[in-house]
Amino acid sequence: MMSSSQVLLGIAVMGAITWLLRALPFVAERWLQGHPWVGKVRGFLPTAIMVILLLHTVSTGDASRSNWPIAEVVSIAVVMGLQWFVRHALLSIFTGTGLYVLLVNLSFFGG
């Protein structure tokens, strides 16, 4: 069994590691901005995340629902349209998710 001092030391070490990991991006910000690969990642990462979410949505759809793919297809189309015209990934994802939840919970789409 561990003593109180060992437990406190373990908590302190975990806290220090957590704090350092949280501070690392802010410390390395200037160094990372100068690298060309960061710009490339910044350019395609929102789209890549949205594709992963899209694949997950399509692969885990509830096929037992009547009219199963309608809510998914409509929500995906809205997300794609918003991203195409507005180019704001967070707005596109939140709007599509909200629309999906709304459509699934409506009786004529969720059935």
Long-range contacts (C-beta under 8 A, 24 or more apart in sequence): 46-83, 46-89, 47-83, 47-89, 49-89, 50-79, 50-83, 50-89, 50-92, 50-93, 53-93, 54-79, 57-100, 65-104, 65-110, 65-111, 66-111, 67-108, 67-109, 67-111, 70-103, 70-109, 71-100, 71-103, 71-104, 71-109, 71-110, 72-100, 74-99, 74-103, 75-99, 75-100, 75-103
